[in-house]
């Protein structure tokens, strides 16, 4: 009975979890994301479903990917400056990286057609 309850709780937490959707990537996903981001002068980093996390507009200086210690997965790293001029270097989750498409900010994960839930619909780029 305890095992059943534990498994049920574990399953529920997995279903409702939104964090780290597209942070551990295949090499191909990481390469695709880096190639796309190298063409983007500015991105918005924002996890709208995370408590009290403000959106950050980042001027991109460098983008690359790095292999996890386990050798199976890769992370994308964005380096640049925020609006106050502070240097930023962040491992990013592609579900919460927004790029400019027309006048809207859209999740890079969605733009690249990766399965994810950015927790928000496309929004005005003016953030």
Backbone as JSON, one array per atom type, in Angstrom:
{
  "sequence": "XXXXXXXXXXXXXXXXXXXXXXXXXXXXXXXXXXXXXXXXXXXXXXXXXXXXXXXXXXXXXXXXXXXXXXXXXXXXXXXXXXXXXXXXXXXXXXXXXXXXXXXXXXXXXXXXXXXXXXXXXXXXXXX",
  "N": [[0.82, -1.2, 0.0], [1.94, 1.26, 0.82], [3.89, 1.56, -1.13], [2.31, 1.89, -3.39], [1.01, 4.32, -2.87], [3.24, 6.0, -2.75], [4.21, 5.75, -5.41], [2.04, 6.86, -6.78], [2.08, 9.52, -5.83], [4.57, 10.28, -6.82], [4.12, 10.07, -9.58], [2.09, 12.03, -9.9], [3.51, 14.36, -9.17], [5.34, 14.45, -11.26], [3.66, 14.87, -13.44], [2.63, 17.42, -12.94], [4.79, 19.04, -12.8], [6.7, 21.71, -14.03], [9.17, 22.82, -14.35], [12.49, 22.73, -15.78], [12.06, 21.56, -18.37], [13.15, 21.63, -20.97], [15.92, 21.63, -20.55], [17.83, 19.65, -20.24], [19.15, 18.29, -22.93], [19.21, 16.56, -26.13], [22.12, 16.03, -28.18], [21.62, 16.88, -30.79], [19.32, 18.52, -30.45], [20.46, 20.54, -28.85], [22.42, 21.58, -30.59], [20.75, 22.57, -32.63], [19.31, 24.53, -31.23], [21.37, 26.28, -30.43], [22.36, 27.13, -32.93], [20.1, 28.54, -33.82], [19.84, 30.53, -31.82], [22.2, 31.96, -32.12], [21.63, 33.73, -34.09], [19.99, 35.52, -32.96], [19.75, 38.68, -31.61], [18.72, 39.56, -29.18], [17.14, 38.1, -26.36], [14.44, 36.95, -24.27], [14.42, 35.86, -21.02], [12.39, 33.93, -19.1], [10.5, 32.33, -16.75], [7.37, 31.86, -16.54], [5.71, 30.37, -14.93], [7.05, 30.04, -12.63], [7.46, 31.03, -9.28], [7.35, 34.45, -8.66], [9.33, 35.27, -10.53], [10.92, 37.58, -12.44], [10.74, 38.73, -15.87], [13.61, 38.75, -17.96], [15.34, 40.7, -20.17], [17.8, 39.96, -22.42], [20.75, 40.92, -24.0], [22.35, 39.2, -26.37], [25.58, 37.87, -26.38], [27.11, 35.61, -26.66], [26.56, 32.16, -27.37], [26.43, 28.8, -26.52], [26.78, 25.2, -26.25], [27.01, 22.65, -23.73], [28.27, 19.56, -22.6], [26.65, 17.36, -20.33], [27.91, 15.99, -17.24], [27.32, 13.24, -17.2], [27.44, 12.52, -19.82], [25.34, 11.99, -21.55], [23.47, 14.01, -21.99], [22.91, 17.49, -22.91], [23.42, 20.99, -22.26], [22.25, 24.3, -22.94], [23.92, 27.37, -23.0], [23.62, 30.78, -22.37], [25.24, 33.79, -22.86], [25.59, 37.19, -22.03], [24.32, 40.54, -21.68], [22.17, 42.08, -19.31], [19.36, 44.38, -19.14], [20.27, 46.36, -17.42], [22.91, 46.36, -17.84], [24.44, 44.47, -16.59], [26.54, 41.65, -16.58], [25.56, 38.46, -17.78], [25.39, 34.99, -17.47], [23.91, 32.15, -18.22], [22.62, 28.88, -17.8], [20.14, 27.64, -19.76], [16.62, 26.89, -20.02], [14.95, 25.84, -22.72], [12.21, 26.08, -22.99], [11.61, 28.34, -21.64], [12.93, 30.41, -22.82], [12.52, 33.19, -24.72], [11.95, 34.34, -27.98], [11.96, 36.86, -30.52], [9.3, 36.99, -32.69], [7.9, 38.38, -35.26], [5.83, 40.74, -33.84], [5.66, 39.55, -31.46], [6.69, 37.7, -28.52], [7.93, 34.52, -28.45], [8.12, 31.21, -27.19], [11.22, 29.59, -27.44], [11.44, 26.84, -27.41], [8.92, 26.04, -28.39], [9.0, 27.32, -30.91], [11.01, 25.85, -32.13], [9.71, 23.52, -32.32], [9.82, 21.63, -30.26], [8.66, 19.48, -27.71], [6.97, 21.06, -25.15], [5.83, 23.13, -22.41], [5.48, 26.37, -22.13], [4.15, 27.76, -20.21], [2.83, 30.1, -20.72], [1.11, 32.09, -23.12], [2.16, 33.34, -26.39], [3.47, 36.63, -26.09], [3.43, 40.29, -26.11], [6.34, 41.72, -27.47], [7.42, 43.91, -26.22], [8.22, 43.75, -23.54]],
  "CA": [[0.0, 0.0, 0.0], [2.83, 2.43, 0.88], [4.53, 1.69, -2.44], [1.3, 2.41, -4.32], [0.84, 5.75, -2.57], [4.48, 6.66, -3.16], [4.22, 5.82, -6.87], [1.0, 7.8, -7.18], [2.61, 10.86, -5.55], [5.65, 10.52, -7.77], [3.49, 10.3, -10.88], [1.41, 13.33, -9.86], [4.5, 15.43, -9.19], [5.9, 14.49, -12.61], [2.66, 15.44, -14.34], [2.4, 18.84, -12.68], [6.07, 19.74, -12.78], [6.94, 22.5, -15.23], [10.56, 23.25, -14.41], [13.47, 21.9, -16.44], [11.47, 20.79, -19.47], [14.08, 21.56, -22.09], [17.25, 22.02, -20.11], [18.64, 18.49, -20.58], [18.83, 18.13, -24.35], [20.06, 15.72, -26.96], [23.12, 16.84, -28.88], [20.97, 17.5, -31.95], [18.49, 19.63, -29.95], [21.37, 21.6, -28.4], [23.01, 22.19, -31.79], [19.68, 23.32, -33.3], [19.02, 25.71, -30.42], [22.51, 27.21, -30.5], [22.36, 27.73, -34.28], [19.01, 29.52, -33.87], [20.12, 31.65, -30.91], [23.33, 32.76, -32.63], [21.07, 34.74, -35.0], [19.11, 36.38, -32.17], [20.51, 39.67, -30.84], [18.11, 39.74, -27.85], [16.16, 37.09, -25.93], [13.84, 37.17, -22.96], [14.44, 34.68, -20.17], [11.28, 34.08, -18.16], [9.68, 31.18, -16.38], [6.15, 32.5, -16.04], [5.05, 29.53, -13.93], [7.89, 30.03, -11.43], [7.03, 32.08, -8.36], [8.01, 35.75, -8.57], [10.5, 35.42, -11.37], [10.66, 38.59, -13.46], [11.31, 38.52, -17.2], [14.88, 39.45, -18.16], [15.73, 40.87, -21.57], [19.25, 39.77, -22.49], [21.44, 41.12, -25.26], [23.17, 37.98, -26.49], [26.95, 38.01, -26.87], [27.65, 34.29, -26.98], [25.69, 31.03, -27.08], [27.1, 27.53, -26.78], [26.23, 24.1, -25.45], [27.99, 21.93, -22.92], [27.83, 18.2, -22.27], [26.47, 17.01, -18.91], [28.93, 15.03, -16.78], [26.93, 11.85, -17.52], [27.74, 12.27, -21.22], [24.15, 11.7, -22.34], [22.67, 15.2, -22.26], [23.6, 18.75, -23.15], [22.74, 22.22, -21.84], [22.56, 25.51, -23.71], [24.32, 28.48, -22.14], [23.52, 32.1, -23.0], [26.04, 34.84, -22.22], [25.28, 38.51, -22.56], [24.09, 41.6, -20.7], [20.77, 42.42, -19.09], [19.05, 45.78, -19.45], [21.03, 47.27, -16.56], [24.32, 46.25, -18.23], [25.08, 43.42, -15.81], [26.86, 40.45, -17.34], [24.73, 37.31, -17.47], [25.76, 33.71, -18.06], [22.9, 31.25, -17.67], [22.16, 27.64, -18.41], [18.74, 27.98, -20.01], [15.6, 25.92, -20.38], [14.42, 26.41, -23.97], [10.78, 26.38, -22.83], [11.5, 29.66, -21.01], [13.69, 31.39, -23.6], [11.58, 33.75, -25.68], [12.57, 35.02, -29.11], [11.04, 37.76, -31.22], [8.69, 36.5, -33.92], [6.99, 39.48, -35.57], [5.73, 41.65, -32.69], [5.41, 38.71, -30.29], [7.74, 36.88, -27.92], [7.49, 33.13, -28.47], [9.04, 30.25, -26.58], [12.11, 28.95, -28.4], [11.07, 25.43, -27.48], [7.78, 25.94, -29.31], [9.45, 27.72, -32.25], [11.79, 24.73, -32.66], [8.79, 22.38, -32.33], [10.13, 20.68, -29.2], [7.52, 19.35, -26.8], [7.15, 21.81, -23.91], [4.76, 24.04, -22.0], [6.12, 27.57, -21.62], [3.29, 28.32, -19.15], [2.24, 31.37, -21.15], [0.91, 32.25, -24.57], [3.02, 34.4, -26.9], [3.13, 37.94, -25.54], [4.04, 41.41, -26.8], [7.78, 41.76, -27.31], [7.82, 45.13, -25.52], [8.54, 43.51, -22.12]],
  "C": [[0.87, 1.27, 0.0], [3.5, 2.65, -0.47], [3.57, 2.29, -3.46], [1.1, 3.91, -4.11], [2.06, 6.53, -3.02], [4.53, 6.82, -4.68], [3.2, 6.81, -7.4], [1.47, 9.24, -6.96], [3.71, 11.22, -6.54], [5.1, 10.83, -9.16], [2.81, 11.66, -10.94], [2.42, 14.48, -9.91], [5.13, 15.56, -10.57], [4.93, 15.15, -13.59], [2.5, 16.94, -14.17], [3.68, 19.66, -12.65], [6.28, 20.47, -14.09], [8.41, 22.85, -15.41], [11.42, 22.25, -15.18], [12.89, 21.01, -17.54], [12.46, 20.56, -20.6], [15.44, 22.1, -21.67], [18.24, 20.9, -20.4], [18.25, 18.07, -21.99], [19.69, 17.06, -25.01], [21.08, 16.63, -27.64], [22.48, 17.57, -30.06], [20.1, 18.68, -31.53], [19.37, 20.81, -29.55], [21.98, 22.32, -29.6], [21.99, 23.06, -32.52], [19.39, 24.62, -32.55], [20.14, 26.74, -30.51], [22.56, 27.88, -31.86], [21.28, 28.8, -34.39], [19.37, 30.75, -33.04], [21.28, 32.51, -31.36], [22.85, 33.86, -33.57], [20.19, 35.73, -34.26], [19.94, 37.39, -31.36], [20.02, 39.81, -29.4], [17.14, 38.59, -27.6], [15.57, 37.54, -24.6], [13.87, 35.84, -22.22], [13.36, 34.86, -19.12], [10.54, 32.78, -17.97], [8.42, 31.74, -15.74], [5.43, 31.67, -15.0], [5.91, 29.38, -12.67], [7.5, 31.22, -10.57], [7.95, 33.3, -8.42], [9.29, 35.87, -9.38], [10.21, 36.45, -12.45], [11.29, 38.21, -14.8], [12.58, 39.34, -17.31], [15.18, 39.49, -19.65], [17.25, 40.86, -21.62], [19.74, 40.06, -23.9], [22.47, 40.01, -25.36], [24.53, 38.3, -27.08], [27.52, 36.67, -27.35], [26.63, 33.22, -26.59], [26.49, 29.76, -27.41], [26.41, 26.43, -25.99], [27.37, 23.34, -24.8], [27.41, 20.57, -22.57], [27.71, 18.05, -20.76], [27.59, 16.04, -18.51], [28.6, 13.57, -17.12], [27.18, 11.5, -18.98], [26.54, 12.04, -22.11], [23.44, 12.96, -22.81], [23.55, 16.43, -22.38], [22.75, 19.91, -22.63], [23.17, 23.35, -22.75], [22.84, 26.63, -22.73], [24.24, 29.77, -22.96], [24.35, 33.07, -22.18], [25.68, 36.16, -22.87], [25.14, 39.51, -21.44], [22.6, 41.84, -20.56], [20.58, 43.91, -19.34], [19.8, 46.79, -18.58], [22.53, 47.2, -16.86], [25.09, 45.19, -17.46], [25.33, 42.2, -16.69], [26.04, 39.27, -16.83], [25.32, 36.09, -18.18], [24.84, 32.68, -17.43], [22.73, 30.0, -18.5], [20.65, 27.84, -18.57], [17.9, 26.76, -20.32], [14.9, 26.51, -21.6], [12.93, 26.7, -23.92], [10.59, 27.81, -22.33], [12.45, 30.69, -21.62], [12.74, 31.88, -24.68], [12.33, 34.56, -26.72], [11.5, 35.86, -29.82], [10.61, 37.14, -32.54], [7.61, 37.52, -34.28], [7.0, 40.45, -34.4], [5.54, 40.88, -31.39], [6.69, 38.03, -29.8], [7.19, 35.46, -27.86], [8.56, 32.24, -27.86], [9.9, 29.6, -27.65], [11.81, 27.47, -28.51], [9.93, 25.19, -28.44], [8.2, 26.28, -30.74], [10.2, 26.57, -32.92], [10.98, 23.44, -32.72], [9.22, 21.25, -31.39], [8.92, 20.63, -28.28], [7.82, 20.07, -25.49], [5.9, 22.63, -23.62], [5.41, 25.27, -21.39], [5.31, 28.3, -20.54], [2.68, 29.67, -19.5], [2.06, 31.32, -22.66], [1.92, 33.28, -25.07], [2.53, 35.77, -26.41], [3.85, 39.04, -26.31], [5.52, 41.5, -26.47], [8.22, 42.93, -26.42], [8.2, 44.95, -24.05], [9.89, 44.11, -21.79]]
}
